[in-house]
Amino acid sequence: MYDVLDGLNKTTGVTGSMVVGNDGIVIAANLDESFEGEAIGALAASITTNIQKSLDRLESTPLKQVTIEAEEGKLFFTDAGLGILVVTTEKQVNIGLIRLEIKNAISKLKIAG
C-alpha cells in the first residue's frame, strides 16, 4: 500500500496521499509534515459520509470522488473500496492528470488489498 502512495506522490503537484477507513482511522499515510494525518482522515470520513447521505436522499449513484479547492491547494477524496484515498495537491495542478493517477492508484490498491 505504501508503494502505491509513494508512486502517487511522485506525480507533479501532489504533496501527499493517504488511505483512511470510512470511520476516519488512518490505514496508511505518506503526507507532508505540514499535514496532520488524523485530522485529514476525520475530515475525509465526515465529508464523504455527509455527501453520501445526501446522495442517498436524492436516490443518486454512490459517491465516487469529492474535490475541495482551498486557498493553499486541493484535496481529493476518492472511494477506494477499502476506504477513502485522500490526495493533497498544490494550488495550481493539472486536475485531469491527478484524477488519472488516482484512478491508477485505486486499481493497484484493489489488487494489493
NUFIKE-695149 format. One record per residue: residue number from 1; residue in one letter; x, y, z of N, C-alpha, C in turn. Coordinates in Angstrom, 1 decimal, always signed. Example, Ala and Ser with C-alpha at 12.3 -4.5 7.8 and 13.67 -1.06 7.14 Angstrom:
BEGIN
+-----+--------+--------+---------+--------+---------+----------+--------+--------+---------+--------+
| num | residu | n_east | n_north |   n_up | ca_east | ca_north |  ca_up | c_east | c_north |   c_up |
+-----+--------+--------+---------+--------+---------+----------+--------+--------+---------+--------+
|   1 |      A |  +13.2 |    -5.7 |   +7.8 |   +12.3 |     -4.5 |   +7.8 |  +13.2 |    -3.3 |   +7.8 |
|   2 |      S |  +12.8 |    -2.2 |   +7.1 |   +13.7 |     -1.1 |   +7.1 |  +12.9 |    +0.0 |   +7.9 |
+-----+--------+--------+---------+--------+---------+----------+--------+--------+---------+--------+
//
This chain:
BEGIN
+-----+--------+--------+---------+--------+---------+----------+--------+--------+---------+--------+
| num | residu | n_east | n_north |   n_up | ca_east | ca_north |  ca_up | c_east | c_north |   c_up |
+-----+--------+--------+---------+--------+---------+----------+--------+--------+---------+--------+
|   1 |      M |   +0.8 |    -1.2 |   +0.0 |    +0.0 |     +0.0 |   +0.0 |   +0.9 |    +1.3 |   +0.0 |
|   2 |      Y |   +2.0 |    +1.2 |   +0.8 |    +2.8 |     +2.4 |   +0.8 |   +3.5 |    +2.6 |   -0.5 |
|   3 |      D |   +3.8 |    +1.5 |   -1.2 |    +4.4 |     +1.7 |   -2.6 |   +3.4 |    +2.5 |   -3.5 |
|   4 |      V |   +2.2 |    +2.2 |   -3.4 |    +1.2 |     +2.9 |   -4.2 |   +1.1 |    +4.4 |   -3.9 |
|   5 |      L |   +1.2 |    +4.7 |   -2.6 |    +1.2 |     +6.1 |   -2.1 |   +2.4 |    +6.8 |   -2.5 |
|   6 |      D |   +3.6 |    +6.1 |   -2.4 |    +4.8 |     +6.7 |   -2.9 |   +4.8 |    +7.0 |   -4.3 |
|   7 |      G |   +4.3 |    +6.1 |   -5.1 |    +4.2 |     +6.3 |   -6.6 |   +3.3 |    +7.5 |   -6.9 |
|   8 |      L |   +2.2 |    +7.6 |   -6.2 |    +1.2 |     +8.7 |   -6.4 |   +1.8 |   +10.0 |   -6.0 |
|   9 |      N |   +2.6 |   +10.0 |   -5.0 |    +3.3 |    +11.3 |   -4.5 |   +4.3 |   +11.8 |   -5.5 |
|  10 |      K |   +4.8 |   +10.9 |   -6.4 |    +5.7 |    +11.4 |   -7.4 |   +5.1 |   +12.1 |   -8.5 |
|  11 |      T |   +3.8 |   +12.2 |   -8.6 |    +3.0 |    +12.9 |   -9.6 |   +3.2 |   +14.4 |   -9.4 |
|  12 |      T |   +3.5 |   +15.1 |  -10.5 |    +3.7 |    +16.6 |  -10.4 |   +2.5 |   +17.2 |   -9.7 |
|  13 |      G |   +2.8 |   +18.0 |   -8.6 |    +1.8 |    +18.7 |   -7.9 |   +1.2 |   +18.0 |   -6.7 |
|  14 |      V |   +1.4 |   +16.7 |   -6.6 |    +0.9 |    +16.0 |   -5.4 |   +1.8 |   +16.3 |   -4.2 |
|  15 |      T |   +1.2 |   +16.6 |   -3.1 |    +2.0 |    +16.9 |   -1.9 |   +1.9 |   +15.8 |   -0.8 |
|  16 |      G |   +0.9 |   +14.9 |   -1.0 |    +0.8 |    +13.8 |   -0.1 |   -0.4 |   +13.0 |   -0.4 |
|  17 |      S |   -0.5 |   +11.8 |   +0.2 |    -1.6 |    +10.9 |   +0.0 |   -1.7 |   +10.0 |   +1.2 |
|  18 |      M |   -2.9 |    +9.4 |   +1.3 |    -3.2 |     +8.5 |   +2.4 |   -4.5 |    +7.7 |   +2.2 |
|  19 |      V |   -4.6 |    +6.6 |   +2.9 |    -5.8 |     +5.8 |   +2.8 |   -6.4 |    +5.8 |   +4.2 |
|  20 |      V |   -7.7 |    +6.2 |   +4.3 |    -8.3 |     +6.2 |   +5.6 |   -9.6 |    +5.3 |   +5.5 |
|  21 |      G |   -9.9 |    +4.7 |   +6.6 |   -11.1 |     +3.9 |   +6.7 |  -12.3 |    +4.8 |   +6.6 |
|  22 |      N |  -13.5 |    +4.2 |   +6.3 |   -14.7 |     +5.1 |   +6.3 |  -15.0 |    +5.7 |   +7.6 |
|  23 |      D |  -14.4 |    +5.2 |   +8.7 |   -14.6 |     +5.7 |  +10.0 |  -13.5 |    +6.8 |  +10.3 |
|  24 |      G |  -12.6 |    +7.1 |   +9.4 |   -11.7 |     +8.2 |   +9.5 |  -10.3 |    +7.7 |  +10.1 |
|  25 |      I |  -10.2 |    +6.5 |  +10.5 |    -8.9 |     +6.0 |  +11.0 |   -7.9 |    +5.8 |   +9.9 |
|  26 |      V |   -6.7 |    +6.3 |  +10.1 |    -5.7 |     +6.2 |   +9.1 |   -5.2 |    +4.8 |   +8.9 |
|  27 |      I |   -5.2 |    +4.3 |   +7.7 |    -4.7 |     +3.0 |   +7.4 |   -3.3 |    +3.1 |   +6.9 |
|  28 |      A |   -3.0 |    +4.0 |   +6.1 |    -1.6 |     +4.2 |   +5.6 |   -1.5 |    +5.7 |   +5.2 |
|  29 |      A |   -0.4 |    +6.3 |   +5.4 |    -0.2 |     +7.7 |   +5.1 |   +1.2 |    +8.0 |   +4.6 |
|  30 |      N |   +1.3 |    +8.9 |   +3.6 |    +2.6 |     +9.5 |   +3.2 |   +2.3 |   +10.9 |   +2.9 |
|  31 |      L |   +2.2 |   +11.7 |   +4.0 |    +1.8 |    +13.1 |   +3.9 |   +3.0 |   +14.0 |   +4.2 |
|  32 |      D |   +3.0 |   +15.2 |   +3.7 |    +3.9 |    +16.3 |   +4.0 |   +3.8 |   +16.5 |   +5.5 |
|  33 |      E |   +4.9 |   +16.9 |   +6.2 |    +4.9 |    +17.1 |   +7.6 |   +3.9 |   +18.2 |   +8.0 |
|  34 |      S |   +3.5 |   +19.1 |   +7.1 |    +2.6 |    +20.2 |   +7.5 |   +1.2 |   +19.7 |   +7.7 |
|  35 |      F |   +0.9 |   +18.5 |   +7.3 |    -0.5 |    +18.0 |   +7.4 |   -0.6 |   +17.0 |   +8.6 |
|  36 |      E |   -1.7 |   +17.1 |   +9.3 |    -2.0 |    +16.3 |  +10.4 |   -2.9 |   +15.1 |   +9.9 |
|  37 |      G |   -2.3 |   +13.9 |   +9.8 |    -3.0 |    +12.8 |   +9.2 |   -4.3 |   +12.5 |   +9.8 |
|  38 |      E |   -4.4 |   +12.5 |  +11.2 |    -5.6 |    +12.1 |  +11.8 |   -6.7 |   +13.1 |  +11.6 |
|  39 |      A |   -6.4 |   +14.4 |  +11.5 |    -7.4 |    +15.5 |  +11.3 |   -7.9 |   +15.3 |   +9.8 |
|  40 |      I |   -7.0 |   +15.1 |   +8.9 |    -7.4 |    +14.9 |   +7.5 |   -8.3 |   +13.7 |   +7.3 |
|  41 |      G |   -7.9 |   +12.6 |   +8.0 |    -8.7 |    +11.4 |   +7.9 |  -10.1 |   +11.6 |   +8.5 |
|  42 |      A |  -10.2 |   +12.3 |   +9.6 |   -11.5 |    +12.6 |  +10.2 |  -12.4 |   +13.4 |   +9.2 |
|  43 |      L |  -11.7 |   +14.4 |   +8.7 |   -12.4 |    +15.4 |   +7.7 |  -12.9 |   +14.6 |   +6.5 |
|  44 |      A |  -12.0 |   +13.7 |   +5.9 |   -12.4 |    +12.9 |   +4.8 |  -13.6 |   +12.1 |   +5.1 |
|  45 |      A |  -13.6 |   +11.4 |   +6.2 |   -14.7 |    +10.5 |   +6.6 |  -16.0 |   +11.3 |   +6.8 |
|  46 |      S |  -15.9 |   +12.4 |   +7.5 |   -17.1 |    +13.2 |   +7.7 |  -17.7 |   +13.8 |   +6.5 |
|  47 |      I |  -16.9 |   +14.4 |   +5.6 |   -17.4 |    +15.0 |   +4.4 |  -18.0 |   +13.9 |   +3.4 |
|  48 |      T |  -17.3 |   +12.8 |   +3.2 |   -17.8 |    +11.8 |   +2.3 |  -19.1 |   +11.1 |   +2.9 |
|  49 |      T |  -19.1 |   +10.9 |   +4.2 |   -20.3 |    +10.3 |   +4.8 |  -21.5 |   +11.3 |   +4.6 |
|  50 |      N |  -21.3 |   +12.5 |   +4.8 |   -22.4 |    +13.5 |   +4.7 |  -22.9 |   +13.6 |   +3.3 |
|  51 |      I |  -22.0 |   +13.7 |   +2.3 |   -22.3 |    +13.8 |   +0.9 |  -23.0 |   +12.5 |   +0.5 |
|  52 |      Q |  -22.6 |   +11.3 |   +0.9 |   -23.2 |    +10.1 |   +0.5 |  -24.7 |   +10.1 |   +1.1 |
|  53 |      K |  -24.9 |   +10.5 |   +2.3 |   -26.2 |    +10.6 |   +2.8 |  -27.1 |   +11.5 |   +2.0 |
|  54 |      S |  -26.6 |   +12.6 |   +1.5 |   -27.4 |    +13.5 |   +0.7 |  -27.7 |   +12.8 |   -0.7 |
|  55 |      L |  -26.7 |   +12.1 |   -1.2 |   -26.9 |    +11.4 |   -2.5 |  -28.0 |   +10.3 |   -2.3 |
|  56 |      D |  -28.0 |    +9.7 |   -1.2 |   -29.0 |     +8.6 |   -0.9 |  -30.4 |    +9.2 |   -0.9 |
|  57 |      R |  -30.5 |   +10.4 |   -0.3 |   -31.8 |    +11.1 |   -0.2 |  -32.3 |   +11.4 |   -1.6 |
|  58 |      L |  -31.3 |   +11.7 |   -2.5 |   -31.7 |    +12.1 |   -3.9 |  -31.8 |   +10.9 |   -4.8 |
|  59 |      E |  -31.6 |    +9.7 |   -4.2 |   -31.6 |     +8.4 |   -4.9 |  -30.6 |    +8.5 |   -6.1 |
|  60 |      S |  -29.5 |    +9.0 |   -5.8 |   -28.4 |     +9.1 |   -6.8 |  -27.4 |    +8.0 |   -6.6 |
|  61 |      T |  -26.5 |    +7.9 |   -7.6 |   -25.5 |     +6.8 |   -7.6 |  -24.5 |    +7.0 |   -6.4 |
|  62 |      P |  -23.8 |    +6.0 |   -6.0 |   -22.8 |     +6.1 |   -4.9 |  -21.7 |    +7.2 |   -5.2 |
|  63 |      L |  -21.3 |    +7.8 |   -4.2 |   -20.2 |     +8.8 |   -4.3 |  -18.9 |    +8.2 |   -4.8 |
|  64 |      K |  -18.3 |    +8.8 |   -5.8 |   -17.0 |     +8.4 |   -6.3 |  -15.9 |    +9.2 |   -5.8 |
|  65 |      Q |  -16.1 |   +10.6 |   -6.0 |   -15.0 |    +11.5 |   -5.6 |  -15.5 |   +12.8 |   -5.2 |
|  66 |      V |  -14.8 |   +13.4 |   -4.3 |   -15.0 |    +14.8 |   -3.8 |  -13.7 |   +15.6 |   -4.0 |
|  67 |      T |  -13.8 |   +16.8 |   -4.6 |   -12.7 |    +17.6 |   -4.8 |  -12.9 |   +18.9 |   -4.0 |
|  68 |      I |  -12.0 |   +19.3 |   -3.2 |   -12.1 |    +20.6 |   -2.4 |  -11.0 |   +21.5 |   -2.9 |
|  69 |      E |  -11.3 |   +22.7 |   -3.3 |   -10.3 |    +23.7 |   -3.7 |  -10.2 |   +24.7 |   -2.6 |
|  70 |      A |   -9.1 |   +24.8 |   -1.9 |    -8.8 |    +25.7 |   -0.9 |   -7.8 |   +26.7 |   -1.3 |
|  71 |      E |   -7.5 |   +27.7 |   -0.5 |    -6.6 |    +28.7 |   -0.8 |   -5.2 |   +28.2 |   -1.0 |
|  72 |      E |   -4.8 |   +27.2 |   -0.2 |    -3.4 |    +26.7 |   -0.3 |   -3.2 |   +25.5 |   -1.2 |
|  73 |      G |   -4.3 |   +24.8 |   -1.6 |    -4.2 |    +23.7 |   -2.5 |   -5.5 |   +23.0 |   -2.7 |
|  74 |      K |   -5.5 |   +21.8 |   -3.1 |    -6.7 |    +21.0 |   -3.4 |   -6.6 |   +19.7 |   -2.6 |
|  75 |      L |   -7.8 |   +19.1 |   -2.3 |    -7.9 |    +17.8 |   -1.6 |   -8.9 |   +17.0 |   -2.5 |
|  76 |      F |   -8.5 |   +15.8 |   -2.7 |    -9.3 |    +14.8 |   -3.5 |   -9.6 |   +13.7 |   -2.5 |
|  77 |      F |  -10.9 |   +13.4 |   -2.3 |   -11.3 |    +12.3 |   -1.5 |  -12.0 |   +11.3 |   -2.5 |
|  78 |      T |  -11.5 |   +10.1 |   -2.6 |   -12.0 |     +9.1 |   -3.6 |  -12.3 |    +7.8 |   -3.0 |
|  79 |      D |  -13.4 |    +7.2 |   -3.3 |   -13.8 |     +5.9 |   -2.8 |  -12.8 |    +4.9 |   -3.3 |
|  80 |      A |  -12.1 |    +4.2 |   -2.4 |   -11.1 |     +3.2 |   -2.9 |  -11.5 |    +1.8 |   -2.5 |
|  81 |      G |  -12.8 |    +1.6 |   -2.2 |   -13.3 |     +0.3 |   -1.9 |  -13.0 |    -0.1 |   -0.4 |
|  82 |      L |  -11.7 |    -0.2 |   -0.1 |   -11.3 |     -0.5 |   +1.3 |  -11.3 |    +0.7 |   +2.2 |
|  83 |      G |  -11.6 |    +1.9 |   +1.7 |   -11.7 |     +3.1 |   +2.4 |  -11.7 |    +4.3 |   +1.5 |
|  84 |      I |  -11.1 |    +5.4 |   +1.9 |   -11.0 |     +6.6 |   +1.2 |   -9.6 |    +6.9 |   +0.8 |
|  85 |      L |   -9.3 |    +7.1 |   -0.4 |    -8.0 |     +7.6 |   -0.9 |   -8.0 |    +9.1 |   -0.8 |
|  86 |      V |   -7.1 |    +9.7 |   +0.0 |    -7.0 |    +11.1 |   +0.1 |   -5.7 |   +11.6 |   -0.6 |
|  87 |      V |   -5.8 |   +12.6 |   -1.5 |    -4.7 |    +13.1 |   -2.1 |   -4.7 |   +14.6 |   -1.9 |
|  88 |      T |   -3.6 |   +15.2 |   -1.5 |    -3.4 |    +16.6 |   -1.3 |   -2.5 |   +17.1 |   -2.4 |
|  89 |      T |   -2.8 |   +18.3 |   -3.0 |    -2.0 |    +18.8 |   -4.1 |   -1.7 |   +20.3 |   -3.9 |
|  90 |      E |   -0.9 |   +20.8 |   -4.7 |    -0.6 |    +22.2 |   -4.8 |   -1.8 |   +22.9 |   -5.3 |
|  91 |      K |   -1.8 |   +24.2 |   -5.2 |    -2.9 |    +25.1 |   -5.7 |   -3.1 |   +25.0 |   -7.2 |
|  92 |      Q |   -2.0 |   +25.1 |   -8.0 |    -2.1 |    +25.0 |   -9.4 |   -1.6 |   +23.6 |   -9.8 |
|  93 |      V |   -2.6 |   +22.8 |  -10.2 |    -2.3 |    +21.4 |  -10.6 |   -3.1 |   +21.0 |  -11.8 |
|  94 |      N |   -2.6 |   +20.1 |  -12.5 |    -3.4 |    +19.5 |  -13.7 |   -4.4 |   +18.5 |  -13.1 |
|  95 |      I |   -5.6 |   +18.9 |  -13.0 |    -6.7 |    +18.1 |  -12.3 |   -6.9 |   +16.8 |  -13.1 |
|  96 |      G |   -6.9 |   +16.9 |  -14.4 |    -7.0 |    +15.7 |  -15.2 |   -6.0 |   +14.6 |  -14.9 |
|  97 |      L |   -4.7 |   +15.1 |  -14.8 |    -3.6 |    +14.2 |  -14.5 |   -3.8 |   +13.6 |  -13.1 |
|  98 |      I |   -4.1 |   +14.4 |  -12.2 |    -4.3 |    +13.9 |  -10.8 |   -5.4 |   +12.9 |  -10.8 |
|  99 |      R |   -6.5 |   +13.1 |  -11.4 |    -7.6 |    +12.1 |  -11.4 |   -7.2 |   +10.8 |  -12.1 |
| 100 |      L |   -6.4 |   +10.9 |  -13.2 |    -5.9 |     +9.7 |  -13.8 |   -5.0 |    +8.9 |  -12.9 |
| 101 |      E |   -4.1 |    +9.6 |  -12.2 |    -3.2 |     +8.9 |  -11.3 |   -4.0 |    +8.3 |  -10.1 |
| 102 |      I |   -5.0 |    +9.0 |   -9.7 |    -5.8 |     +8.5 |   -8.6 |   -6.5 |    +7.2 |   -9.0 |
| 103 |      K |   -7.0 |    +7.2 |  -10.2 |    -7.7 |     +6.0 |  -10.8 |   -6.7 |    +4.9 |  -10.9 |
| 104 |      N |   -5.5 |    +5.1 |  -11.3 |    -4.5 |     +4.1 |  -11.4 |   -4.1 |    +3.6 |  -10.0 |
| 105 |      A |   -4.0 |    +4.5 |   -9.1 |    -3.6 |     +4.1 |   -7.7 |   -4.7 |    +3.2 |   -7.1 |
| 106 |      I |   -5.9 |    +3.6 |   -7.3 |    -7.0 |     +2.8 |   -6.8 |   -7.0 |    +1.4 |   -7.4 |
| 107 |      S |   -6.8 |    +1.2 |   -8.6 |    -6.7 |     -0.1 |   -9.3 |   -5.6 |    -0.9 |   -8.6 |
| 108 |      K |   -4.4 |    -0.3 |   -8.3 |    -3.3 |     -1.0 |   -7.6 |   -3.7 |    -1.4 |   -6.2 |
| 109 |      L |   -4.4 |    -0.5 |   -5.5 |    -4.8 |     -0.7 |   -4.1 |   -5.8 |    -1.9 |   -4.1 |
| 110 |      K |   -6.7 |    -2.0 |   -5.1 |    -7.6 |     -3.1 |   -5.1 |   -7.0 |    -4.4 |   -5.3 |
| 111 |      I |   -5.9 |    -4.4 |   -6.2 |    -5.2 |     -5.6 |   -6.4 |   -4.4 |    -6.1 |   -5.2 |
| 112 |      A |   -3.7 |    -5.1 |   -4.6 |    -2.9 |     -5.3 |   -3.4 |   -3.8 |    -5.7 |   -2.2 |
| 113 |      G |   -5.0 |    -5.1 |   -2.1 |    -5.9 |     -5.3 |   -0.9 |   -6.5 |    -6.7 |   -0.9 |
+-----+--------+--------+---------+--------+---------+----------+--------+--------+---------+--------+
//
